[in-house]
Amino acid sequence: MAIFVQEVGAAEAPAVVLLHGVGTSGWMWAKQAEALAGEMRVLVVDLPGHGRSNTLPWISIADTARLVAEEITARVPEGRAHVVGLSLGGYVVAQLAATAPGAVIGAIMSGVNVLPFPHPGRLRLMGALLAPVMKWGPVLRANARALNVPAEDVDGYQSAARATSRQAFRLVNDEALRFRLPAQAAGSPCPVLAVAGENEHDLTRRSLADIAATFPRGEAYLAPGVGHAWNGEKPGLFTDMIRAWVTGGRLPEELIPAR
């Protein structure tokens, strides 16, 4: 069973693949897809256990990267595309850029932590306790507030979250806690842009330097004044960043080089 992919834009245009975060779906890229469709071929993926791929079990980040690479090979004539991911999608992008660089022209990953969490057992327990209630209205509303989801997007966020399988939610959160960059990253020829919101968790911000240093063609930037789900907080800036990276233009001046 294949993952669900929605395509917009001209078939002959440069291809860019958008990968969403845990507990949502390709829905979260609606503003970016609409803005880029006039100049790019945009492939919006629902990852296993999410959205219209929610009957496909989540296996692992590595397995999901394999599925995405297969879709790129099957759908893009040259078999290569730009890939963009936020949160869970960012982890999949990191895996792709490291282990399947032949399918990736360039990569953007946002909101990825590659450093050890303190008290990981406690965090796993919290994830396990949250999984059974992850679709309850009060929990969804609290999550939307924590992610600064714009008011006009809250209903869409809740619908996407309710489509997520509990199996995927539990396994993804556990796997993200122990994610490290694959060893192949050090030899990857793929250009990589690592980004984090300025208001992200400290570990995620600190991970930027590690990601940029590990990938030979890595760069790292902070997006000012935003948190984890900043493609919704500043959709225009996120779109401009994608456009610049794909076309080889200058990144938006608003982005801050990470040190």
Salt bridges, closest charged atoms under 4 A:
GLU7 OE1 - ARG41 NH2 2.86
GLU7 OE2 - ARG75 NH1 2.64
GLU39 OE1 - ARG243 NE 3.06
ASP46 OD2 - ARG52 NE 3.81
ASP63 OD1 - ARG66 NH2 2.73
GLU70 OE2 - ARG66 NH1 2.77
GLU71 OE1 - ARG75 NE 2.65
GLU152 OE2 - LYS31 NZ 3.65
ASP153 OD2 - LYS31 NZ 3.18
ASP174 OD1 - ARG124 NE 2.74
ASP174 OD2 - ARG178 NH2 3.36
GLU200 OE1 - HIS228 ND1 2.93
ASP202 OD1 - ARG205 NH2 3.35
ASP202 OD2 - ARG206 NH1 3.16
ASP240 OD1 - ARG243 NH1 2.88
GLU254 OE2 - LYS234 NZ 2.60
